[in-house]
Amino acid sequence: MTLDPEMAEIAKVFFQESREGLDVMESGLLSLGATTADNESINTIFRAAHSIKGGAATFGFTDVAGFTHGVETLLDEMRNGVRPLTADAVQVLLQSCDCLREMMAATEAEQPLDQGRIAGLNADIAHILGEQPRGAHAPPAAAGAAATNTETTGWRIVFEPVADLLRLRNEPSRMFAELARLGGFAARADVSRVPPLDTLDPESCYLSWDIEMSGQISRAELDEVFDWVDSRCRLEFTPKANSAAAVPAQPGPAPDARAGASLAVPAAGAPVQKAGAESGSIRVATEKLDNIINLVGELLITQSMLSGFADGIGPGELDRLRQGLSQLARNTRELQESVMQIRMLPISFAFNRFPRLVHDLSRKLGKKVDLKFTGENTELDKTVLEKIGDPLVHLVRNALDHGLEIPERRAAAGKRETGTLELSAFHEGGNIIIEVRDDGAGLNKAKILSKARERGLVPADQELTDEQVDNLIFMPGFSTADQISDVSGRGVGMDVVRRNINDLGGYVQISSKEGRGSTIRIRLPLTLAILDGQLVRVGKEVYIISLLAIVETIQVSRDRVNTLAGRTEVFRLRDEYLPVVKLCDQFGVEPDSRRAEDGLLVVVEADGTRVGVLVDDLLAQQQVVIKSLESNFKPVMGIAGATILGDGAVALIIDVPDLIRSAANPAGGAATAHAA
């Protein structure tokens, strides 16, 4: 249903509060014991459901209100002692929370609801209440939809990936191979987005696909194939059998009248497509806003003080001018810090999804898991928080599937039957550290090395350290799983984790001991808007390297530099040889010196690889505001962005992981840089 503009604004608050209410419900349900009920917890869950039902009824969202009424009835009987609390009932209520989230998203976007899923859960609730046998779906139309959702003669799938699909090392051919195993498969590629050859980026994906599947294939099987899909992709599933009845139109949106058109239910895990552009929002504590208002007042006072010097300054007023400028600098710094604090949110917003994830996966895998959080009040930037969510999900799923053992195997190894999975966060040196730690079996180094050699990733005669073997799991497509499961094993997870973390300006490390568990450590900047950087000079150009990437800086001596193949220079740093990357060659500038022994080497590290970056001089260290080069110009390999220095000059910010990769292909790197 379409609301008038004034009610639509109020409805936004309802949807936001309902999502928070569903989080409360889910958290409360996960805290309930299997056989004993905490009355206060059930009362809290009941109140959240009651509020959602009341709000939905007020706005005329009858489907949401009707479904929530059944949930509320079950909770009411539980809190009054009429209905016993069982693990089966808790599971149905958790699934109902998921269903309500989907209903809220679809209602907000004015898209059709999945009536089959709603009818199935209504039947499960009615069975628990003793009103009808399990599986007996009340509404005939809904029952038909539910059947279509689980038993079809085929599916039509529309898959439109984001442009950086290939950069994230996701390969569509893997997806097609999995679909072909399920049944009849035919795909038609849409090439309308492919640009002219001279502007084509070989690392971008311009294709989308219209896929036809035939055979008895369940929606769950399709969800399993597409579980790696980035949430920004467009992904739609439409049952081929009775497609018009499979997803009945709701009173709000009118069905497409074009011949052959059908309405698709959004895929699980994919965003509901909205008509307008999404706008992010954030709740801010009143004291933070009050602090900013006070600082603006201080700035106005300082501005008034300095404006008195507009017509000139006498010799005796220099001290007052210096005092005013000092006050301005102090106020500006405090205002910057206060504004940044507005975007800072506790990492508990990312951690809160894991109790449910661990609850569901541990049941599915037959494992006992004790999930612990440490430092969940540690704050970081909202943008970083949103983008770290998916990598953390990959890491937690891998820890549950590959790391923690089943109870019998843990007992045989002399461990507690219940494994421990701990997520912790803390600040360190102006950055945030996130650790995912388990006490499981650890990495099987022999198996990892064997798989890597089998695939030609490591020469048969090359010896690797334990750390190097551990890091092989981050290579594209690498997996040690003996068989593919819907939890992990497709080889599209850990390399994506590393790439996504690198894109945030962070780094990931792993340490593992067989039989004792693994720890994955992620280091991230607190914000993506401001960078702690080291300014370096090459010729007349100034570049900025993140302090997070710098290991050390060295004045080079001639006896520690060797030349390979007559041109490539390497520098001996203690027990290892580091390739020398010359920024002058990468970016086409004229340096003061071209030989390593004549300049300074800034040793940087990314993805476990160290190189020495040759520069002419080190300048100051300072915080810089990052400006996107892609939105203001175009992407340039080896460059993460730009900033404006105090003298008005533009300085480019080095993308260390890209610089290391482009150094391995000097021709490509130089060509890209010269194009800038």
C-alpha positions, -999 to +999 in steps of 0.1 A: +000+000+000+012+035-008+012+060+021+009+098+018+043+116+022+036+126+058+027+091+069+056+077+049+080+097+070+065+084+102+065+049+088+103+051+084+106+054+122+083+024+125+105+002+102+136+013+121+121+006+155+106-027+143+141-039+131+154-030+166+125-049+181+133-080+160+169-078+172+156-078+208+133-108+201+161-128+185+186-120+213+160-130+239+151-162+221+187-172+219+192-167+256+163-190+266+171-224+279+160-255+261+136-266+288+134-237+313+119-204+306+131-170+319+098-152+325+114-117+321+131-127+288+097-140+275+080-109+286+106-088+268+102-108+236+064-106+239+065-068+243+086-064+212+062-085+192+032-067+205+047-033+196+054-045+160+019-058+157+004-026+169+025-004+147+018-025+116-019-024+123-018+014+126-002+018+092-025-008+076+002-034+070-023-062+076-001-091+065+026-081+090+000-075+118-017-108+111+015-129+111+028-111+143-005-119+160+002-156+157+037-152+171+023-130+199-003-156+208+023-183+212+045-161+233+016-151+255+008-188+262+044-194+271+047-165+295+014-175+312+026-211+316-001-225+293+023-237+267+057-253+276+089-239+262+105-264+238+135-263+215+111-268+185+091-238+195+121-216+200+133-226+165+100-217+149+100-183+167+135-176+154+124-185+119+094-162+124+118-133+133+136-140+100+103-140+081+092-107+098+125-091+087+118-101+051+082-089+054+094-055+067+119-051+039+094-060+013+067-038+028+090-008+030+100-013-006+064-019-017+073-053-031+053-086-028+056-109+002+067-145+001+033-159+010+045-195+008+070-189+036+044-170+057+018-198+053+044-224+062+053-207+095+017-199+103+011-237+100+040-245+123+028-220+149-007-234+147+006-269+151+025-259+183-007-242+196-026-274+188-049-258+163-040-280+133-016-308+123+019-297+111+020-290+074-016-282+070-015-247+054-047-228+059-051-204+030-054-224-003-035-197-023-008-195+002-005-233+003+000-234-034+026-207-032+044-227-005+044-258-026+058-238-055+086-226-032+098-261-025+087-282-055+090-267-089+095-278-125+123-252-127+134-216-120+142-185-138+172-167-122+183-131-130+218-124-118+234-090-123+267-088-104+285-057-093+313-045-115+341-055-091+330-092-090+362-103-107+384-080-086+370-099-055+382-131-073+347-145-076+345-166-108+309-170-123+320-203-140+321-219-105+285-209-100+274-222-134+291-255-127+272-259-094+239-250-111+245-276-138+249-303-111+214-295-098+195-300-131+189-287-166+208-255-170+209-228-197+222-193-194+219-163-216+244-134-211+234-098-214+262-078-230+244-044-231+267-030-204+300-039-222+317-006-230+338+002-262+371-018-262+393+013-256+375+020-223+370-016-212+386-025-178+397-062-179+391-065-142+355-053-143+325-075-149+300-060-174+279-091-180+246-101-164+228-134-169+193-147-174+194-184-163+168-211-169+168-241-146+147-272-151+140-301-127+128-306-091+151-280-075+144-265-041+149-228-032+173-239-005+196-256-030+197-223-051+204-203-020+233-226-013+249-219-047+245-182-044+255-178-007+287-161-017+270-133-037+278-098-026+248-080-011+250-053-037+243-077-066+208-080-081+196-116-076+160-127-083+145-162-083+111-169-101+095-204-100+087-215-136+056-235-125+025-213-118+048-183-117+018-160-117+004-177-086+037-184-070+041-148-058+007-131-056+007-093-059+000-073-027-025-045-025+002-019-028+023-026-059+005-034-091+017-064-111+035-057-144+009-059-172+034-067-199+030-101-215+050-128-197+061-105-169+064-121-134+071-108-099+102-123-083+107-129-046+141-114-035+167-141-029+177-149+006+206-127+016+201-103-013+187-068-008+152-059-017+154-036-047+141-002-038+127+024-062+148+052-049+184+056-038+191+043-003+203+068+022+221+057+053+212+070+087+227+068+122+214+076+157+235+101+176+237+105+213+224+140+224+256+148+243+277+143+211+255+169+193+257+193+223+295+190+222+296+200+186+272+230+192+295+242+220+326+239+198+309+258+170+302+286+195+339+286+204+348+288+167+326+319+163+343+336+193+377+329+178+365+341+143+353+373+159+387+377+176+406+372+143+383+394+122+396+424+142+429+420+123+413+423+089+422+460+085+458+456+096+479+447+126+501+467+148+535+456+162+521+452+197+493+429+186+514+400+173+510+380+205+472+384+204+472+372+168+493+341+177+470+334+206+440+336+183+455+313+156+465+288+184+429+289+197+416+284+161+438+253+156+427+239+189+390+244+182+393+230+147+411+199+160+384+194+187+356+199+162+371+174+138+374+148+166+338+155+177+325+152+142+343+119+137+328+106+170+294+110+155+302+083+130+317+060+156+296+030+166+304+001+189+315-031+171+287-049+189+266-038+159+287-063+139+290-089+166+253-090+173+246-111+142+268-140+154+248-156+183+221-165+158+246-176+131+265-198+156+232-212+170+220-223+136+252-236+122+262-255+154+228-273+153+233-281+116+269-294+121+261-313+153+287-293+173+286-277+207+299-241+207+304-215+234+305-181+218+323-153+237+327-116+230+354-093+243+356-056+238+322-053+221+320-016+231+351-008+211+341+019+186+350+023+149+337+043+119+302+033+106+315+027+071+343+004+083+317-013+106+294-020+077+321-033+054+338-056+079+305-075+085+308-099+055+345-108+061+337-116+097+308-139+087+332-158+064+357-162+092+331-174+118+316-199+093+350-213+086+359-216+122+327-235+129+330-258+099+368-264+096+381-254+130+359-267+158+355-305+161+324-325+168+319-334+205+331-370+201+364-360+184+370-333+210+365-358+238+389-382+222+415-355+220+411-348+257+392-315+252+358-303+265+330-314+243+319-278+239+343-258+217+350-221+223+348-194+196+358-159+207+355-126+189+375-097+205+382-061+196+405-035+210+424-004+200+461-005+193+483+023+181+454+044+166+440+013+148+414-013+158+423-050+161+397-077+156+405-113+165+386-144+157+399-172+179+389-209+183+402-238+203+396-263+175+418-286+155+439-258+139+451-258+104+464-290+089+496-277+075+506-309+057+472-311+039+474-274+030+509-277+015+499-309-003+469-293-019+489-262-029+516-283-045+489-305-062+475-273-078+508-260-088+507-230-064+539-240-047+569-257-064+576-292-052+611-284-040+602-251-023+603-251+015+578-228+033+577-216+069+547-223+091+535-188+086+538-190+048+518-223+048+491-208+069+487-179+045+481-202+016+445-204+026+441-168+014+450-177-022+422-174-047+401-205-051+421-224-025+402-249-004+411-281+015+374-293+018+370-328+007+334-321-004+314-290-010+289-280+016+265-251+021+288-238+049+322-237+031+344-254+007+339-235-026+372-217-024+355-183-027+358-172+009+392-165+024+407-147-006+376-125-006+381-118+031+417-107+025+408-085-005+379-068+013+401-061+044+428-047+021+402-025+004+395-010+038+432-002+043+437-031+067+456-063+070+448-098+081+472-124+096+466-160+108+484-181+133+475-217+141+487-247+161+475-281+151+452-295+178+451-263+197+432-239+174+436-208+152+436-170+156+429-147+128+439-111+135+426-082+115+441-047+118+419-018+105+420+020+105+394+036+128+380+056+099+382+056+061+379+094+059+412+103+076+446+086+072+477+087+094+503+091+068+540+095+061+548+122+035+576+112+011+592+131-018+602+117-052+617+145-073+592+174-071+562+152-063+549+144-028+532+111-020+516+097+012+521+062+026+499+049+053+517+045+086+498+012+091+517-003+061+552+010+070+575-015+088+606+006+090+627+032+070+663+025+061+692+046+048+706+022+022+743+011+021+758+001-012+770-033+000+735-045+008+721-039-027+723-064-055+711-062-091+692-092-107+690-098-145+708-065-150+679-043-139+659-055-109+674-044-076+670-062-043+680-051-008+693-074+019+674-067+051+688-090+078+679-125+066+657-117+036+660-100+003+634-073-005+625-062-041+631-025-046+600-006-060+609+027-075+580+052-074+597+072-101+592+043-125+558+034-113+544+069-117+566+084-144+583+112-124+619+124-125+636+116-092+668+129-076+682+094-076+674+062-095+697+038-076+687+023-042+720+032-026+714+069-033+680+072-017+659+060+012+640+028+014+606+027+031+599-009+039+561-017+035+541-048+039+508-061+025+494-096+022+525-110+039+548-096+013+574-069+020+591-046-005+613-015-002+599+016-017+627+039-030+621+076-022+643+107-023+633+122+011+611+117+041+589+147+051+564+151+079+539+126+094+504+139+095+467+131+093+453+137+059+417+138+046+412+112+019+395+123-014+383+096-038+403+096-070+378+073-087+349+097-082+369+128-091+390+114-120+393+076-126+409+046-109+447+045-111+466+014-102+488+019-071+469+050-059+442+048-032+431+084-033+444+120-030+445+147-004+452+185-004+481+196+017+484+227+038+500+247+009+472+238-015+492+212-034+476+178-042+494+147-029+486+111-041+480+084-014+498+051-022+478+019-023+504-004-009+488-038-019+482-025-054+517-010-056+532-044-048+510-062-073+517-036-101+554-039-093+552-075-104+540-062-138+561-030-144+547-024-179+511-025-168+518-004-137+537+023-156+512+024-184+483+030-160+502+056-141+512+075-172+476+075-183+468+096-152 
